Amino acid sequence: MESWRARLGVLASRGETSGPRVDEARAALTWHRNRKLLIEEIGLTAVAAEALLDAIAANDVLDKAAEVPAEAEADASSASTAQAAS
């Protein structure tokens, strides 16, 4: 976790406060904080905490993938409505 904090600090010192590398460092720090909470506050083992976080991350990926076709359908629908109006 310390290396992610250091990386975020280095990026900030170089003026990089947004972008994919900053997002990656922040996501890693969040993962480590959540892992620590699950172990210390809830009492899960390290393996169980990591498995739970992996399952949550996989579910988020599936949710985002499901949003893409819905957005494409909405775009196609609005395009066909615009063509019909002209």
PDB file with SEQRES, HELIX, SHEET and CRYST1 records, atoms N, CA, C and O in Angstrom:
SEQRES   1 A   86  MET GLU SER TRP ARG ALA ARG LEU GLY VAL LEU ALA SER          
SEQRES   2 A   86  ARG GLY GLU THR SER GLY PRO ARG VAL ASP GLU ALA ARG          
SEQRES   3 A   86  ALA ALA LEU THR TRP HIS ARG ASN ARG LYS LEU LEU ILE          
SEQRES   4 A   86  GLU GLU ILE GLY LEU THR ALA VAL ALA ALA GLU ALA LEU          
SEQRES   5 A   86  LEU ASP ALA ILE ALA ALA ASN ASP VAL LEU ASP LYS ALA          
SEQRES   6 A   86  ALA GLU VAL PRO ALA GLU ALA GLU ALA ASP ALA SER SER          
SEQRES   7 A   86  ALA SER THR ALA GLN ALA ALA SER                              
HELIX    1 AA1 GLU A    2  SER A   13  1                                  12    
HELIX    2 AA2 PRO A   20  LEU A   37  1                                  18    
HELIX    3 AA3 LEU A   38  ILE A   42  3                                   5    
HELIX    4 AA4 ALA A   46  ALA A   85  1                                  40    
CRYST1    1.000    1.000    1.000  90.00  90.00  90.00 P 1           1          
ATOM      1  N   MET A   1       0.822  -1.183   0.000  1.00  0.00           N  
ATOM      2  CA  MET A   1       0.000   0.000   0.000  1.00  0.00           C  
ATOM      3  C   MET A   1       0.867   1.247   0.000  1.00  0.00           C  
ATOM      4  O   MET A   1       0.509   2.249  -0.620  1.00  0.00           O  
ATOM      5  N   GLU A   2       1.976   1.203   0.670  1.00  0.00           N  
ATOM      6  CA  GLU A   2       2.862   2.363   0.728  1.00  0.00           C  
ATOM      7  C   GLU A   2       3.369   2.750  -0.650  1.00  0.00           C  
ATOM      8  O   GLU A   2       3.531   3.933  -0.946  1.00  0.00           O  
ATOM      9  N   SER A   3       3.620   1.746  -1.499  1.00  0.00           N  
ATOM     10  CA  SER A   3       4.123   2.077  -2.834  1.00  0.00           C  
ATOM     11  C   SER A   3       3.073   2.814  -3.655  1.00  0.00           C  
ATOM     12  O   SER A   3       3.420   3.662  -4.477  1.00  0.00           O  
ATOM     13  N   TRP A   4       1.787   2.503  -3.446  1.00  0.00           N  
ATOM     14  CA  TRP A   4       0.735   3.219  -4.161  1.00  0.00           C  
ATOM     15  C   TRP A   4       0.632   4.651  -3.664  1.00  0.00           C  
ATOM     16  O   TRP A   4       0.411   5.572  -4.450  1.00  0.00           O  
ATOM     17  N   ARG A   5       0.793   4.836  -2.360  1.00  0.00           N  
ATOM     18  CA  ARG A   5       0.796   6.210  -1.825  1.00  0.00           C  
ATOM     19  C   ARG A   5       1.962   6.995  -2.391  1.00  0.00           C  
ATOM     20  O   ARG A   5       1.816   8.157  -2.769  1.00  0.00           O  
ATOM     21  N   ALA A   6       3.116   6.358  -2.448  1.00  0.00           N  
ATOM     22  CA  ALA A   6       4.308   7.020  -2.992  1.00  0.00           C  
ATOM     23  C   ALA A   6       4.097   7.355  -4.468  1.00  0.00           C  
ATOM     24  O   ALA A   6       4.444   8.449  -4.913  1.00  0.00           O  
ATOM     25  N   ARG A   7       3.537   6.425  -5.219  1.00  0.00           N  
ATOM     26  CA  ARG A   7       3.293   6.673  -6.639  1.00  0.00           C  
ATOM     27  C   ARG A   7       2.337   7.850  -6.832  1.00  0.00           C  
ATOM     28  O   ARG A   7       2.562   8.705  -7.689  1.00  0.00           O  
ATOM     29  N   LEU A   8       1.277   7.889  -6.035  1.00  0.00           N  
ATOM     30  CA  LEU A   8       0.324   8.983  -6.126  1.00  0.00           C  
ATOM     31  C   LEU A   8       0.992  10.312  -5.771  1.00  0.00           C  
ATOM     32  O   LEU A   8       0.727  11.337  -6.400  1.00  0.00           O  
ATOM     33  N   GLY A   9       1.858  10.283  -4.761  1.00  0.00           N  
ATOM     34  CA  GLY A   9       2.590  11.484  -4.384  1.00  0.00           C  
ATOM     35  C   GLY A   9       3.526  11.964  -5.478  1.00  0.00           C  
ATOM     36  O   GLY A   9       3.617  13.163  -5.742  1.00  0.00           O  
ATOM     37  N   VAL A  10       4.216  11.039  -6.110  1.00  0.00           N  
ATOM     38  CA  VAL A  10       5.126  11.404  -7.204  1.00  0.00           C  
ATOM     39  C   VAL A  10       4.339  11.995  -8.370  1.00  0.00           C  
ATOM     40  O   VAL A  10       4.746  12.998  -8.956  1.00  0.00           O  
ATOM     41  N   LEU A  11       3.224  11.374  -8.699  1.00  0.00           N  
ATOM     42  CA  LEU A  11       2.407  11.900  -9.787  1.00  0.00           C  
ATOM     43  C   LEU A  11       1.918  13.309  -9.475  1.00  0.00           C  
ATOM     44  O   LEU A  11       1.946  14.189 -10.336  1.00  0.00           O  
ATOM     45  N   ALA A  12       1.473  13.515  -8.243  1.00  0.00           N  
ATOM     46  CA  ALA A  12       0.999  14.845  -7.850  1.00  0.00           C  
ATOM     47  C   ALA A  12       2.129  15.862  -7.873  1.00  0.00           C  
ATOM     48  O   ALA A  12       1.923  17.009  -8.270  1.00  0.00           O  
ATOM     49  N   SER A  13       3.321  15.455  -7.450  1.00  0.00           N  
ATOM     50  CA  SER A  13       4.449  16.389  -7.444  1.00  0.00           C  
ATOM     51  C   SER A  13       4.847  16.804  -8.855  1.00  0.00           C  
ATOM     52  O   SER A  13       5.454  17.856  -9.054  1.00  0.00           O  
ATOM     53  N   ARG A  14       4.503  15.975  -9.825  1.00  0.00           N  
ATOM     54  CA  ARG A  14       4.785  16.292 -11.231  1.00  0.00           C  
ATOM     55  C   ARG A  14       3.616  17.013 -11.902  1.00  0.00           C  
ATOM     56  O   ARG A  14       3.649  17.297 -13.099  1.00  0.00           O  
ATOM     57  N   GLY A  15       2.589  17.300 -11.114  1.00  0.00           N  
ATOM     58  CA  GLY A  15       1.432  18.015 -11.646  1.00  0.00           C  
ATOM     59  C   GLY A  15       0.374  17.132 -12.271  1.00  0.00           C  
ATOM     60  O   GLY A  15      -0.589  17.632 -12.853  1.00  0.00           O  
ATOM     61  N   GLU A  16       0.537  15.833 -12.158  1.00  0.00           N  
ATOM     62  CA  GLU A  16      -0.439  14.898 -12.734  1.00  0.00           C  
ATOM     63  C   GLU A  16      -1.448  14.543 -11.652  1.00  0.00           C  
ATOM     64  O   GLU A  16      -1.198  13.681 -10.809  1.00  0.00           O  
ATOM     65  N   THR A  17      -2.600  15.224 -11.690  1.00  0.00           N  
ATOM     66  CA  THR A  17      -3.623  15.005 -10.665  1.00  0.00           C  
ATOM     67  C   THR A  17      -4.853  14.288 -11.204  1.00  0.00           C  
ATOM     68  O   THR A  17      -5.796  14.019 -10.460  1.00  0.00           O  
ATOM     69  N   SER A  18      -4.842  13.983 -12.486  1.00  0.00           N  
ATOM     70  CA  SER A  18      -5.924  13.194 -13.074  1.00  0.00           C  
ATOM     71  C   SER A  18      -5.344  12.388 -14.230  1.00  0.00           C  
ATOM     72  O   SER A  18      -4.250  12.665 -14.722  1.00  0.00           O  
ATOM     73  N   GLY A  19      -6.091  11.406 -14.638  1.00  0.00           N  
ATOM     74  CA  GLY A  19      -5.639  10.552 -15.725  1.00  0.00           C  
ATOM     75  C   GLY A  19      -5.619   9.100 -15.312  1.00  0.00           C  
ATOM     76  O   GLY A  19      -5.902   8.777 -14.158  1.00  0.00           O  
ATOM     77  N   PRO A  20      -5.290   8.221 -16.236  1.00  0.00           N  
ATOM     78  CA  PRO A  20      -5.359   6.779 -15.960  1.00  0.00           C  
ATOM     79  C   PRO A  20      -4.389   6.308 -14.879  1.00  0.00           C  
ATOM     80  O   PRO A  20      -4.729   5.419 -14.098  1.00  0.00           O  
ATOM     81  N   ARG A  21      -3.189   6.885 -14.820  1.00  0.00           N  
ATOM     82  CA  ARG A  21      -2.227   6.438 -13.795  1.00  0.00           C  
ATOM     83  C   ARG A  21      -2.676   6.879 -12.402  1.00  0.00           C  
ATOM     84  O   ARG A  21      -2.499   6.142 -11.432  1.00  0.00           O  
ATOM     85  N   VAL A  22      -3.250   8.063 -12.300  1.00  0.00           N  
ATOM     86  CA  VAL A  22      -3.776   8.544 -11.021  1.00  0.00           C  
ATOM     87  C   VAL A  22      -4.978   7.695 -10.615  1.00  0.00           C  
ATOM     88  O   VAL A  22      -5.105   7.307  -9.454  1.00  0.00           O  
ATOM     89  N   ASP A  23      -5.856   7.410 -11.570  1.00  0.00           N  
ATOM     90  CA  ASP A  23      -7.028   6.572 -11.291  1.00  0.00           C  
ATOM     91  C   ASP A  23      -6.607   5.183 -10.804  1.00  0.00           C  
ATOM     92  O   ASP A  23      -7.206   4.635  -9.879  1.00  0.00           O  
ATOM     93  N   GLU A  24      -5.580   4.623 -11.429  1.00  0.00           N  
ATOM     94  CA  GLU A  24      -5.081   3.302 -11.035  1.00  0.00           C  
ATOM     95  C   GLU A  24      -4.553   3.324  -9.598  1.00  0.00           C  
ATOM     96  O   GLU A  24      -4.841   2.423  -8.811  1.00  0.00           O  
ATOM     97  N   ALA A  25      -3.782   4.357  -9.263  1.00  0.00           N  
ATOM     98  CA  ALA A  25      -3.229   4.461  -7.907  1.00  0.00           C  
ATOM     99  C   ALA A  25      -4.338   4.642  -6.883  1.00  0.00           C  
ATOM    100  O   ALA A  25      -4.311   4.021  -5.820  1.00  0.00           O  
ATOM    101  N   ARG A  26      -5.305   5.483  -7.192  1.00  0.00           N  
ATOM    102  CA  ARG A  26      -6.429   5.697  -6.256  1.00  0.00           C  
ATOM    103  C   ARG A  26      -7.251   4.419  -6.079  1.00  0.00           C  
ATOM    104  O   ARG A  26      -7.671   4.099  -4.967  1.00  0.00           O  
ATOM    105  N   ALA A  27      -7.479   3.692  -7.171  1.00  0.00           N  
ATOM    106  CA  ALA A  27      -8.235   2.436  -7.083  1.00  0.00           C  
ATOM    107  C   ALA A  27      -7.485   1.417  -6.235  1.00  0.00           C  
ATOM    108  O   ALA A  27      -8.094   0.692  -5.448  1.00  0.00           O  
ATOM    109  N   ALA A  28      -6.168   1.358  -6.392  1.00  0.00           N  
ATOM    110  CA  ALA A  28      -5.366   0.416  -5.595  1.00  0.00           C  
ATOM    111  C   ALA A  28      -5.413   0.790  -4.119  1.00  0.00           C  
ATOM    112  O   ALA A  28      -5.529  -0.086  -3.262  1.00  0.00           O  
ATOM    113  N   LEU A  29      -5.323   2.077  -3.817  1.00  0.00           N  
ATOM    114  CA  LEU A  29      -5.405   2.514  -2.417  1.00  0.00           C  
ATOM    115  C   LEU A  29      -6.772   2.177  -1.818  1.00  0.00           C  
ATOM    116  O   LEU A  29      -6.863   1.745  -0.669  1.00  0.00           O  
ATOM    117  N   THR A  30      -7.816   2.375  -2.594  1.00  0.00           N  
ATOM    118  CA  THR A  30      -9.164   2.030  -2.132  1.00  0.00           C  
ATOM    119  C   THR A  30      -9.274   0.542  -1.867  1.00  0.00           C  
ATOM    120  O   THR A  30      -9.863   0.133  -0.866  1.00  0.00           O  
ATOM    121  N   TRP A  31      -8.710  -0.283  -2.758  1.00  0.00           N  
ATOM    122  CA  TRP A  31      -8.747  -1.735  -2.579  1.00  0.00           C  
ATOM    123  C   TRP A  31      -8.053  -2.121  -1.273  1.00  0.00           C  
ATOM    124  O   TRP A  31      -8.574  -2.932  -0.507  1.00  0.00           O  
ATOM    125  N   HIS A  32      -6.888  -1.544  -1.022  1.00  0.00           N  
ATOM    126  CA  HIS A  32      -6.152  -1.871   0.201  1.00  0.00           C  
ATOM    127  C   HIS A  32      -6.893  -1.404   1.454  1.00  0.00           C  
ATOM    128  O   HIS A  32      -6.904  -2.103   2.467  1.00  0.00           O  
ATOM    129  N   ARG A  33      -7.512  -0.225   1.387  1.00  0.00           N  
ATOM    130  CA  ARG A  33      -8.299   0.252   2.542  1.00  0.00           C  
ATOM    131  C   ARG A  33      -9.470  -0.686   2.808  1.00  0.00           C  
ATOM    132  O   ARG A  33      -9.741  -1.036   3.957  1.00  0.00           O  
ATOM    133  N   ASN A  34     -10.166  -1.092   1.744  1.00  0.00           N  
ATOM    134  CA  ASN A  34     -11.303  -1.997   1.908  1.00  0.00           C  
ATOM    135  C   ASN A  34     -10.852  -3.355   2.435  1.00  0.00           C  
ATOM    136  O   ASN A  34     -11.527  -3.946   3.278  1.00  0.00           O  
ATOM    137  N   ARG A  35      -9.737  -3.847   1.957  1.00  0.00           N  
ATOM    138  CA  ARG A  35      -9.194  -5.119   2.434  1.00  0.00           C  
ATOM    139  C   ARG A  35      -8.894  -5.031   3.927  1.00  0.00           C  
ATOM    140  O   ARG A  35      -9.235  -5.933   4.693  1.00  0.00           O  
ATOM    141  N   LYS A  36      -8.255  -3.942   4.329  1.00  0.00           N  
ATOM    142  CA  LYS A  36      -7.920  -3.752   5.742  1.00  0.00           C  
ATOM    143  C   LYS A  36      -9.185  -3.702   6.604  1.00  0.00           C  
ATOM    144  O   LYS A  36      -9.228  -4.292   7.684  1.00  0.00           O  
ATOM    145  N   LEU A  37     -10.207  -3.001   6.128  1.00  0.00           N  
ATOM    146  CA  LEU A  37     -11.466  -2.914   6.871  1.00  0.00           C  
ATOM    147  C   LEU A  37     -12.101  -4.290   7.018  1.00  0.00           C  
ATOM    148  O   LEU A  37     -12.551  -4.653   8.105  1.00  0.00           O  
ATOM    149  N   LEU A  38     -12.142  -5.059   5.935  1.00  0.00           N  
ATOM    150  CA  LEU A  38     -12.753  -6.385   5.992  1.00  0.00           C  
ATOM    151  C   LEU A  38     -12.015  -7.309   6.957  1.00  0.00           C  
ATOM    152  O   LEU A  38     -12.636  -8.133   7.627  1.00  0.00           O  
ATOM    153  N   ILE A  39     -10.708  -7.174   7.028  1.00  0.00           N  
ATOM    154  CA  ILE A  39      -9.915  -8.034   7.909  1.00  0.00           C  
ATOM    155  C   ILE A  39     -10.029  -7.578   9.361  1.00  0.00           C  
ATOM    156  O   ILE A  39     -10.298  -8.388  10.248  1.00  0.00           O  
ATOM    157  N   GLU A  40      -9.826  -6.287   9.602  1.00  0.00           N  
ATOM    158  CA  GLU A  40      -9.761  -5.789  10.985  1.00  0.00           C  
ATOM    159  C   GLU A  40     -11.129  -5.569  11.627  1.00  0.00           C  
ATOM    160  O   GLU A  40     -11.314  -5.879  12.803  1.00  0.00           O  
ATOM    161  N   GLU A  41     -12.077  -5.045  10.879  1.00  0.00           N  
ATOM    162  CA  GLU A  41     -13.374  -4.704  11.463  1.00  0.00           C  
ATOM    163  C   GLU A  41     -14.389  -5.835  11.387  1.00  0.00           C  
ATOM    164  O   GLU A  41     -15.187  -6.027  12.305  1.00  0.00           O  
ATOM    165  N   ILE A  42     -14.356  -6.579  10.292  1.00  0.00           N  
ATOM    166  CA  ILE A  42     -15.351  -7.630  10.097  1.00  0.00           C  
ATOM    167  C   ILE A  42     -14.813  -8.990  10.505  1.00  0.00           C  
ATOM    168  O   ILE A  42     -15.581  -9.891  10.845  1.00  0.00           O  
ATOM    169  N   GLY A  43     -13.499  -9.140  10.473  1.00  0.00           N  
ATOM    170  CA  GLY A  43     -12.893 -10.382  10.927  1.00  0.00           C  
ATOM    171  C   GLY A  43     -12.684 -11.435   9.852  1.00  0.00           C  
ATOM    172  O   GLY A  43     -12.476 -12.607  10.166  1.00  0.00           O  
ATOM    173  N   LEU A  44     -12.737 -11.032   8.586  1.00  0.00           N  
ATOM    174  CA  LEU A  44     -12.474 -11.997   7.527  1.00  0.00           C  
ATOM    175  C   LEU A  44     -10.982 -12.309   7.470  1.00  0.00           C  
ATOM    176  O   LEU A  44     -10.150 -11.510   7.901  1.00  0.00           O  
ATOM    177  N   THR A  45     -10.664 -13.471   6.939  1.00  0.00           N  
ATOM    178  CA  THR A  45      -9.255 -13.776   6.694  1.00  0.00           C  
ATOM    179  C   THR A  45      -8.805 -12.967   5.477  1.00  0.00           C  
ATOM    180  O   THR A  45      -9.630 -12.452   4.722  1.00  0.00           O  
ATOM    181  N   ALA A  46      -7.506 -12.864   5.300  1.00  0.00           N  
ATOM    182  CA  ALA A  46      -6.979 -12.117   4.155  1.00  0.00           C  
ATOM    183  C   ALA A  46      -7.454 -12.732   2.841  1.00  0.00           C  
ATOM    184  O   ALA A  46      -7.805 -12.013   1.905  1.00  0.00           O  
ATOM    185  N   VAL A  47      -7.464 -14.034   2.777  1.00  0.00           N  
ATOM    186  CA  VAL A  47      -7.892 -14.724   1.550  1.00  0.00           C  
ATOM    187  C   VAL A  47      -9.373 -14.450   1.276  1.00  0.00           C  
ATOM    188  O   VAL A  47      -9.752 -14.182   0.136  1.00  0.00           O  
ATOM    189  N   ALA A  48     -10.204 -14.515   2.310  1.00  0.00           N  
ATOM    190  CA  ALA A  48     -11.639 -14.269   2.138  1.00  0.00           C  
ATOM    191  C   ALA A  48     -11.898 -12.814   1.749  1.00  0.00           C  
ATOM    192  O   ALA A  48     -12.750 -12.541   0.903  1.00  0.00           O  
ATOM    193  N   ALA A  49     -11.174 -11.888   2.357  1.00  0.00           N  
ATOM    194  CA  ALA A  49     -11.340 -10.468   2.033  1.00  0.00           C  
ATOM    195  C   ALA A  49     -10.971 -10.204   0.578  1.00  0.00           C  
ATOM    196  O   ALA A  49     -11.681  -9.486  -0.126  1.00  0.00           O  
ATOM    197  N   GLU A  50      -9.872 -10.778   0.134  1.00  0.00           N  
ATOM    198  CA  GLU A  50      -9.440 -10.590  -1.253  1.00  0.00           C  
ATOM    199  C   GLU A  50     -10.419 -11.222  -2.232  1.00  0.00           C  
ATOM    200  O   GLU A  50     -10.698 -10.655  -3.288  1.00  0.00           O  
ATOM    201  N   ALA A  51     -10.941 -12.392  -1.886  1.00  0.00           N  
ATOM    202  CA  ALA A  51     -11.918 -13.053  -2.752  1.00  0.00           C  
ATOM    203  C   ALA A  51     -13.194 -12.214  -2.866  1.00  0.00           C  
ATOM    204  O   ALA A  51     -13.767 -12.091  -3.949  1.00  0.00           O  
ATOM    205  N   LEU A  52     -13.632 -11.642  -1.749  1.00  0.00           N  
ATOM    206  CA  LEU A  52     -14.822 -10.800  -1.767  1.00  0.00           C  
ATOM    207  C   LEU A  52     -14.593  -9.553  -2.615  1.00  0.00           C  
ATOM    208  O   LEU A  52     -15.454  -9.180  -3.411  1.00  0.00           O  
ATOM    209  N   LEU A  53     -13.451  -8.914  -2.453  1.00  0.00           N  
ATOM    210  CA  LEU A  53     -13.142  -7.728  -3.254  1.00  0.00           C  
ATOM    211  C   LEU A  53     -13.038  -8.065  -4.741  1.00  0.00           C  
ATOM    212  O   LEU A  53     -13.465  -7.278  -5.585  1.00  0.00           O  
ATOM    213  N   ASP A  54     -12.477  -9.228  -5.065  1.00  0.00           N  
ATOM    214  CA  ASP A  54     -12.406  -9.662  -6.461  1.00  0.00           C  
ATOM    215  C   ASP A  54     -13.801  -9.903  -7.031  1.00  0.00           C  
ATOM    216  O   ASP A  54     -14.070  -9.556  -8.181  1.00  0.00           O  
ATOM    217  N   ALA A  55     -14.688 -10.494  -6.233  1.00  0.00           N  
ATOM    218  CA  ALA A  55     -16.053 -10.751  -6.689  1.00  0.00           C  
ATOM    219  C   ALA A  55     -16.797  -9.433  -6.907  1.00  0.00           C  
ATOM    220  O   ALA A  55     -17.545  -9.296  -7.875  1.00  0.00           O  
ATOM    221  N   ILE A  56     -16.598  -8.488  -6.032  1.00  0.00           N  
ATOM    222  CA  ILE A  56     -17.231  -7.168  -6.192  1.00  0.00           C  
ATOM    223  C   ILE A  56     -16.712  -6.493  -7.456  1.00  0.00           C  
ATOM    224  O   ILE A  56     -17.492  -5.921  -8.218  1.00  0.00           O  
ATOM    225  N   ALA A  57     -15.414  -6.554  -7.682  1.00  0.00           N  
ATOM    226  CA  ALA A  57     -14.821  -5.941  -8.878  1.00  0.00           C  
ATOM    227  C   ALA A  57     -15.344  -6.609 -10.140  1.00  0.00           C  
ATOM    228  O   ALA A  57     -15.632  -5.928 -11.124  1.00  0.00           O  
ATOM    229  N   ALA A  58     -15.471  -7.927 -10.127  1.00  0.00           N  
ATOM    230  CA  ALA A  58     -15.985  -8.648 -11.293  1.00  0.00           C  
ATOM    231  C   ALA A  58     -17.426  -8.257 -11.568  1.00  0.00           C  
ATOM    232  O   ALA A  58     -17.822  -8.111 -12.725  1.00  0.00           O  
ATOM    233  N   ASN A  59     -18.207  -8.089 -10.520  1.00  0.00           N  
ATOM    234  CA  ASN A  59     -19.598  -7.679 -10.675  1.00  0.00           C  
ATOM    235  C   ASN A  59     -19.680  -6.273 -11.266  1.00  0.00           C  
ATOM    236  O   ASN A  59     -20.538  -6.007 -12.108  1.00  0.00           O  
ATOM    237  N   ASP A  60     -18.797  -5.373 -10.832  1.00  0.00           N  
ATOM    238  CA  ASP A  60     -18.763  -4.022 -11.387  1.00  0.00           C  
ATOM    239  C   ASP A  60     -18.442  -4.049 -12.869  1.00  0.00           C  
ATOM    240  O   ASP A  60     -19.023  -3.288 -13.644  1.00  0.00           O  
ATOM    241  N   VAL A  61     -17.527  -4.915 -13.271  1.00  0.00           N  
ATOM    242  CA  VAL A  61     -17.168  -5.036 -14.687  1.00  0.00           C  
ATOM    243  C   VAL A  61     -18.373  -5.535 -15.482  1.00  0.00           C  
ATOM    244  O   VAL A  61     -18.641  -5.037 -16.576  1.00  0.00           O  
ATOM    245  N   LEU A  62     -19.100  -6.511 -14.944  1.00  0.00           N  
ATOM    246  CA  LEU A  62     -20.276  -7.025 -15.628  1.00  0.00           C  
ATOM    247  C   LEU A  62     -21.357  -5.953 -15.736  1.00  0.00           C  
ATOM    248  O   LEU A  62     -22.027  -5.846 -16.763  1.00  0.00           O  
ATOM    249  N   ASP A  63     -21.528  -5.159 -14.676  1.00  0.00           N  
ATOM    250  CA  ASP A  63     -22.513  -4.076 -14.718  1.00  0.00           C  
ATOM    251  C   ASP A  63     -22.156  -3.051 -15.793  1.00  0.00           C  
ATOM    252  O   ASP A  63     -23.032  -2.585 -16.522  1.00  0.00           O  
ATOM    253  N   LYS A  64     -20.886  -2.702 -15.891  1.00  0.00           N  
ATOM    254  CA  LYS A  64     -20.460  -1.727 -16.902  1.00  0.00           C  
ATOM    255  C   LYS A  64     -20.635  -2.295 -18.305  1.00  0.00           C  
ATOM    256  O   LYS A  64     -21.020  -1.572 -19.223  1.00  0.00           O  
ATOM    257  N   ALA A  65     -20.359  -3.572 -18.475  1.00  0.00           N  
ATOM    258  CA  ALA A  65     -20.526  -4.200 -19.784  1.00  0.00           C  
ATOM    259  C   ALA A  65     -21.991  -4.229 -20.193  1.00  0.00           C  
ATOM    260  O   ALA A  65     -22.308  -4.099 -21.375  1.00  0.00           O  
ATOM    261  N   ALA A  66     -22.881  -4.399 -19.234  1.00  0.00           N  
ATOM    262  CA  ALA A  66     -24.315  -4.425 -19.528  1.00  0.00           C  
ATOM    263  C   ALA A  66     -24.826  -3.037 -19.907  1.00  0.00           C  
ATOM    264  O   ALA A  66     -25.811  -2.924 -20.637  1.00  0.00           O  
ATOM    265  N   GLU A  67     -24.177  -1.988 -19.427  1.00  0.00           N  
ATOM    266  CA  GLU A  67     -24.598  -0.626 -19.747  1.00  0.00           C  
ATOM    267  C   GLU A  67     -24.286  -0.258 -21.191  1.00  0.00           C  
ATOM    268  O   GLU A  67     -25.019   0.530 -21.790  1.00  0.00           O  
ATOM    269  N   VAL A  68     -23.247  -0.793 -21.752  1.00  0.00           N  
ATOM    270  CA  VAL A  68     -22.814  -0.420 -23.101  1.00  0.00           C  
ATOM    271  C   VAL A  68     -23.887  -0.731 -24.142  1.00  0.00           C  
ATOM    272  O   VAL A  68     -24.212   0.154 -24.934  1.00  0.00           O  
ATOM    273  N   PRO A  69     -24.457  -1.938 -24.188  1.00  0.00           N  
ATOM    274  CA  PRO A  69     -25.501  -2.192 -25.186  1.00  0.00           C  
ATOM    275  C   PRO A  69     -26.727  -1.297 -24.988  1.00  0.00           C  
ATOM    276  O   PRO A  69     -27.347  -0.876 -25.964  1.00  0.00           O  
ATOM    277  N   ALA A  70     -27.076  -1.007 -23.746  1.00  0.00           N  
ATOM    278  CA  ALA A  70     -28.230  -0.148 -23.488  1.00  0.00           C  
ATOM    279  C   ALA A  70     -27.979   1.256 -24.033  1.00  0.00           C  
ATOM    280  O   ALA A  70     -28.886   1.872 -24.593  1.00  0.00           O  
ATOM    281  N   GLU A  71     -26.766   1.763 -23.877  1.00  0.00           N  
ATOM    282  CA  GLU A  71     -26.426   3.078 -24.410  1.00  0.00           C  
ATOM    283  C   GLU A  71     -26.436   3.052 -25.932  1.00  0.00           C  
ATOM    284  O   GLU A  71     -26.887   4.010 -26.559  1.00  0.00           O  
ATOM    285  N   ALA A  72     -25.952   1.980 -26.533  1.00  0.00           N  
ATOM    286  CA  ALA A  72     -25.937   1.857 -27.985  1.00  0.00           C  
ATOM    287  C   ALA A  72     -27.359   1.823 -28.534  1.00  0.00           C  
ATOM    288  O   ALA A  72     -27.636   2.428 -29.569  1.00  0.00           O  
ATOM    289  N   GLU A  73     -28.259   1.126 -27.854  1.00  0.00           N  
ATOM    290  CA  GLU A  73     -29.654   1.081 -28.282  1.00  0.00           C  
ATOM    291  C   GLU A  73     -30.284   2.461 -28.204  1.00  0.00           C  
ATOM    292  O   GLU A  73     -31.027   2.856 -29.103  1.00  0.00           O  
ATOM    293  N   ALA A  74     -29.992   3.203 -27.130  1.00  0.00           N  
ATOM    294  CA  ALA A  74     -30.544   4.543 -26.978  1.00  0.00           C  
ATOM    295  C   ALA A  74     -30.031   5.462 -28.081  1.00  0.00           C  
ATOM    296  O   ALA A  74     -30.792   6.265 -28.621  1.00  0.00           O  
ATOM    297  N   ASP A  75     -28.756   5.351 -28.417  1.00  0.00           N  
ATOM    298  CA  ASP A  75     -28.187   6.163 -29.493  1.00  0.00           C  
ATOM    299  C   ASP A  75     -28.832   5.820 -30.829  1.00  0.00           C  
ATOM    300  O   ASP A  75     -29.158   6.715 -31.610  1.00  0.00           O  
ATOM    301  N   ALA A  76     -29.018   4.537 -31.096  1.00  0.00           N  
ATOM    302  CA  ALA A  76     -29.625   4.106 -32.345  1.00  0.00           C  
ATOM    303  C   ALA A  76     -31.070   4.577 -32.427  1.00  0.00           C  
ATOM    304  O   ALA A  76     -31.529   4.991 -33.492  1.00  0.00           O  
ATOM    305  N   SER A  77     -31.779   4.519 -31.328  1.00  0.00           N  
ATOM    306  CA  SER A  77     -33.167   4.952 -31.286  1.00  0.00           C  
ATOM    307  C   SER A  77     -33.284   6.440 -31.548  1.00  0.00           C  
ATOM    308  O   SER A  77     -34.159   6.868 -32.301  1.00  0.00           O  
ATOM    309  N   SER A  78     -32.418   7.235 -30.939  1.00  0.00           N  
ATOM    310  CA  SER A  78     -32.473   8.681 -31.145  1.00  0.00           C  
ATOM    311  C   SER A  78     -32.054   9.046 -32.571  1.00  0.00           C  
ATOM    312  O   SER A  78     -32.563  10.015 -33.136  1.00  0.00           O  
ATOM    313  N   ALA A  79     -31.138   8.284 -33.150  1.00  0.00           N  
ATOM    314  CA  ALA A  79     -30.719   8.531 -34.531  1.00  0.00           C  
ATOM    315  C   ALA A  79     -31.864   8.233 -35.495  1.00  0.00           C  
ATOM    316  O   ALA A  79     -32.093   9.000 -36.430  1.00  0.00           O  
ATOM    317  N   SER A  80     -32.577   7.149 -35.286  1.00  0.00           N  
ATOM    318  CA  SER A  80     -33.678   6.809 -36.182  1.00  0.00           C  
ATOM    319  C   SER A  80     -34.837   7.797 -36.021  1.00  0.00           C  
ATOM    320  O   SER A  80     -35.542   8.087 -36.987  1.00  0.00           O  
ATOM    321  N   THR A  81     -35.031   8.302 -34.829  1.00  0.00           N  
ATOM    322  CA  THR A  81     -36.061   9.326 -34.602  1.00  0.00           C  
ATOM    323  C   THR A  81     -35.693  10.614 -35.314  1.00  0.00           C  
ATOM    324  O   THR A  81     -36.561  11.274 -35.886  1.00  0.00           O  
ATOM    325  N   ALA A  82     -34.422  10.981 -35.287  1.00  0.00           N  
ATOM    326  CA  ALA A  82     -33.956  12.186 -35.964  1.00  0.00           C  
ATOM    327  C   ALA A  82     -34.103  12.047 -37.477  1.00  0.00           C  
ATOM    328  O   ALA A  82     -34.454  13.014 -38.153  1.00  0.00           O  
ATOM    329  N   GLN A  83     -33.839  10.850 -38.020  1.00  0.00           N  
ATOM    330  CA  GLN A  83     -33.976  10.633 -39.457  1.00  0.00           C  
ATOM    331  C   GLN A  83     -35.437  10.708 -39.879  1.00  0.00           C  
ATOM    332  O   GLN A  83     -35.764  11.241 -40.940  1.00  0.00           O  
ATOM    333  N   ALA A  84     -36.307  10.169 -39.040  1.00  0.00           N  
ATOM    334  CA  ALA A  84     -37.725  10.171 -39.359  1.00  0.00           C  
ATOM    335  C   ALA A  84     -38.287  11.597 -39.337  1.00  0.00           C  
ATOM    336  O   ALA A  84     -39.200  11.921 -40.096  1.00  0.00           O  
ATOM    337  N   ALA A  85     -37.743  12.433 -38.476  1.00  0.00           N  
ATOM    338  CA  ALA A  85     -38.225  13.810 -38.360  1.00  0.00           C  
ATOM    339  C   ALA A  85     -37.782  14.662 -39.545  1.00  0.00           C  
ATOM    340  O   ALA A  85     -38.417  15.672 -39.848  1.00  0.00           O  
ATOM    341  N   SER A  86     -36.701  14.271 -40.218  1.00  0.00           N  
ATOM    342  CA  SER A  86     -36.210  15.090 -41.344  1.00  0.00           C  
ATOM    343  C   SER A  86     -36.734  14.628 -42.634  1.00  0.00           C  
ATOM    344  O   SER A  86     -36.417  15.209 -43.673  1.00  0.00           O  
TER     345      SER A  86                                                      
END                                                                             
